[in-house]
Amino acid sequence: MPKVFVNGLHLHYIQTGRGPDLVLIHGIASNLGQWQLSILPALVEDFRVTMYDLRGHGYSDMPPEGYTPDHMLDDFSGLTDYLQLQRACILGHSYGGLVALRYAALRLR
């Protein structure tokens, strides 16, 4: 079970497939498993897919505080930096979409 240590906590992630990078960000009260039986099988044919559990979800650490969009953005940025995902496509569901939009607005200027 791979984890990366960013922003003082361990984030669980999985990478699978081959091709251009695509990062999937789940919503609140979910985990990376939401992708595994739905769209992941189709995506891994054309992409190297990275999925991760947001802080407090799945197998990622659950700190007592730090659940704002800015915290989630910092976690996502740390993960992408660690994995050297320079030009990844990002797909976010619900709250994960908010994280993806904030990342695009602030980081991709």
DRENMAR-216730 format. One line per 5 residues: number of its first residue (from 1); their letters; for each residue x negated, y, z of N, C-alpha, C. Coordinates in steps of 0.1 Angstrom, whole numbers. Layout:
NUM) a) X:Y:Z:X:Y:Z:X:Y:Z  ...
END
This chain:
1) mpkvf) -8:-12:0:0:0:0:-9:12:0  -11:19:-12:-20:30:-12:-14:42:-6  -23:50:1:-19:62:8:-30:72:6  -26:85:5:-36:96:4:-34:104:17  -45:110:22:-44:119:34:-44:133:29
6) vnglh) -33:140:30:-32:154:26:-24:162:36  -28:174:39:-21:183:48:-19:176:62  -28:168:66:-27:163:79:-18:150:81  -14:145:69:-5:133:70:-8:124:58  -4:111:60:-6:101:49:6:100:41
11) lhyiq) 4:102:27:15:100:18:14:87:11  24:79:10:24:66:3:28:69:-12  20:63:-20:23:64:-35:20:51:-42  25:50:-54:23:39:-63:21:45:-77  11:39:-84:8:42:-98:10:29:-106
16) tgrgp) 16:30:-117:18:19:-126:20:23:-140  17:15:-150:19:18:-164:6:24:-170  7:27:-183:-4:32:-190:1:43:-200  -7:53:-201:-3:64:-210:-4:78:-203  2:88:-209:2:101:-202:8:100:-188
21) dlvli) 4:109:-180:8:109:-166:22:115:-164  30:108:-156:44:113:-153:45:110:-138  49:121:-130:51:120:-116:66:121:-113  71:111:-105:85:111:-101:86:115:-86  95:125:-84:97:130:-70:112:127:-66
26) hgias) 114:119:-56:127:116:-51:133:127:-43  146:126:-40:153:136:-32:153:132:-17  159:141:-9:160:139:5:168:126:8  165:119:19:171:107:23:170:96:13  159:96:6:156:85:-4:141:81:-2
31) nlgqw) 136:74:-12:122:71:-12:118:67:-26  106:63:-29:101:60:-42:108:48:-48  114:40:-39:122:28:-44:133:31:-53  138:43:-52:150:47:-60:147:46:-75  134:47:-79:130:46:-93:128:32:-97
36) qlsil) 124:23:-88:118:10:-92:128:1:-100  141:1:-96:150:-8:-103:159:0:-113  157:13:-114:165:21:-124:157:24:-137  149:35:-137:143:39:-149:128:35:-150  122:31:-139:108:27:-140:104:17:-150
41) palve) 112:6:-152:108:-4:-162:107:2:-176  115:11:-179:114:18:-193:103:27:-193  100:35:-183:90:45:-183:76:39:-184  73:28:-177:59:23:-177:55:18:-191  64:16:-200:60:13:-214:52:24:-221
46) dfrvt) 55:36:-217:49:48:-224:41:57:-215  42:56:-202:36:65:-192:28:58:-181  18:64:-176:13:60:-163:21:68:-152  29:61:-145:39:67:-136:34:67:-122  34:78:-116:31:80:-102:44:83:-94
51) mydlr) 47:75:-84:58:78:-75:52:79:-61  59:88:-53:54:89:-39:66:91:-30  64:88:-17:74:91:-7:71:105:-1  81:113:-2:80:126:5:77:124:20  71:134:26:68:133:41:82:130:48
56) ghgys) 81:121:58:93:117:65:101:107:58  97:102:47:105:92:39:96:80:36  103:69:34:96:56:30:85:53:39  73:51:33:61:47:41:51:59:43  56:71:40:48:83:43:50:86:58
61) dmppe) 40:94:64:41:98:78:53:107:80  58:107:92:69:115:96:65:125:107  60:137:103:57:146:113:69:152:120  68:158:132:79:163:139:85:176:132  77:182:124:82:194:117:75:195:103
66) gytpd) 79:205:95:72:207:83:79:202:71  92:205:70:100:199:59:106:210:50  99:221:49:104:232:40:99:229:26  105:235:16:100:234:2:85:237:1  80:247:9:66:250:8:57:238:13
71) hmldd) 61:232:24:54:220:29:54:209:18  65:207:12:66:196:2:58:199:-10  57:212:-13:49:217:-25:34:215:-22  30:218:-9:16:216:-6:12:201:-6  22:193:-1:19:178:-2:18:173:-16
76) fsglt) 27:178:-25:26:174:-39:13:179:-46  10:191:-43:-3:197:-48:-15:189:-44  -15:185:-31:-26:177:-26:-27:163:-32  -15:157:-34:-15:144:-41:-20:145:-55  -15:155:-63:-19:156:-77:-34:159:-78
81) dylql) -39:168:-68:-53:171:-68:-61:158:-65  -57:151:-55:-65:138:-52:-65:128:-63  -54:127:-70:-53:117:-81:-57:123:-94  -62:135:-94:-67:142:-106:-57:142:-117  -44:145:-114:-34:146:-124:-33:160:-130
86) qraci) -42:163:-139:-43:176:-145:-31:181:-153  -26:172:-161:-15:176:-171:-4:166:-170  1:164:-159:12:154:-157:26:160:-160  35:153:-165:49:156:-166:55:153:-152  65:161:-149:71:160:-135:86:158:-137
91) lghsy) 91:148:-130:105:145:-130:110:145:-115  119:154:-112:123:154:-98:138:152:-97  143:145:-87:157:143:-85:161:151:-72  172:159:-74:177:166:-62:166:175:-56  163:173:-43:153:180:-36:139:179:-43
96) gglva) 137:167:-49:125:165:-57:124:175:-69  136:178:-74:136:188:-85:132:202:-81  136:205:-68:132:218:-63:116:219:-61  111:208:-56:96:207:-55:89:208:-68  95:202:-78:89:202:-92:90:217:-97
101) lryaa) 101:223:-96:103:237:-101:94:247:-94  92:245:-80:83:254:-73:69:252:-78  65:239:-80:51:236:-85:49:243:-98  59:242:-107:57:247:-120:57:263:-120  65:269:-111:65:283:-111:53:289:-104
106) lrlr) 47:282:-94:36:288:-87:22:283:-92  22:271:-97:9:265:-100:5:266:-115  15:267:-123:13:266:-138:14:279:-145  10:289:-139:10:303:-145:0:304:-155
END
